[in-house]
Amino acid sequence: MGDGENTWIAIFICLAGCFSILGSIFNWGFFFESRKAELFLKLLGRKGARIFYVLLGMVLIFMGYNLINS
């Protein structure tokens, strides 16, 4: 992969992290009503799932940042 491809992948990963954090902070209904979020809602409850998605978003942003700077 060239540097340009890594940059686009890193930007996409960072945007996914931002989406995860924003969905959690603003408690978007469609975000938590999706079939994929169902497991986390059952295991952690709504508040726990929101915390999980903020942490997930932070990890994604960190990964994207490291990919850009590598």
C-alpha positions as CSV (number, residue, x, y, z in Angstrom):
1,M,0.0,0.0,0.0
2,G,1.2,3.5,-0.8
3,D,1.1,6.4,1.6
4,G,-2.0,7.8,0.0
5,E,-4.0,4.7,0.6
6,N,-2.9,4.5,4.2
7,T,-4.0,8.1,4.7
8,W,-7.5,7.4,3.3
9,I,-7.8,4.3,5.4
10,A,-6.7,6.3,8.5
11,I,-9.2,9.1,7.8
12,F,-12.0,6.5,7.4
13,I,-11.0,4.9,10.7
14,C,-10.9,8.3,12.5
15,L,-14.3,9.2,11.0
16,A,-15.8,5.9,12.2
17,G,-14.4,6.6,15.7
18,C,-16.0,10.1,15.6
19,F,-19.3,8.6,14.5
20,S,-19.2,6.1,17.4
21,I,-18.4,8.8,19.9
22,L,-21.1,11.2,18.6
23,G,-23.7,8.4,18.4
24,S,-23.0,7.6,22.1
25,I,-22.9,11.2,23.4
26,F,-26.1,12.2,21.6
27,N,-27.8,8.9,22.4
28,W,-29.0,8.5,18.8
29,G,-31.9,6.1,18.6
30,F,-31.0,4.5,15.3
31,F,-27.5,3.9,16.6
32,F,-28.6,1.8,19.5
33,E,-31.6,0.2,17.9
34,S,-29.4,-1.5,15.2
35,R,-29.1,-5.2,15.3
36,K,-25.4,-5.1,15.9
37,A,-25.7,-3.0,19.0
38,E,-28.3,-5.3,20.5
39,L,-25.7,-7.6,22.1
40,F,-24.0,-4.7,23.9
41,L,-27.3,-3.4,25.1
42,K,-28.3,-6.8,26.6
43,L,-24.9,-7.2,28.2
44,L,-24.2,-3.7,29.4
45,G,-27.5,-1.8,29.4
46,R,-27.9,1.5,27.6
47,K,-25.5,3.4,29.8
48,G,-22.8,0.8,29.6
49,A,-23.2,0.5,25.9
50,R,-22.8,4.2,25.5
51,I,-19.6,4.1,27.5
52,F,-18.4,1.1,25.5
53,Y,-19.0,3.0,22.2
54,V,-17.1,6.1,23.5
55,L,-14.2,3.9,24.4
56,L,-14.4,2.1,21.0
57,G,-14.4,5.5,19.2
58,M,-11.4,6.7,21.1
59,V,-9.5,3.5,20.2
60,L,-10.4,3.9,16.5
61,I,-9.3,7.5,16.5
62,F,-6.0,6.5,18.2
63,M,-5.5,3.7,15.6
64,G,-6.1,6.1,12.7
65,Y,-3.8,8.7,14.2
66,N,-1.0,6.1,14.5
67,L,-1.6,4.9,11.0
68,I,-1.2,8.4,9.6
69,N,2.0,9.0,11.6
70,S,3.6,5.7,10.8
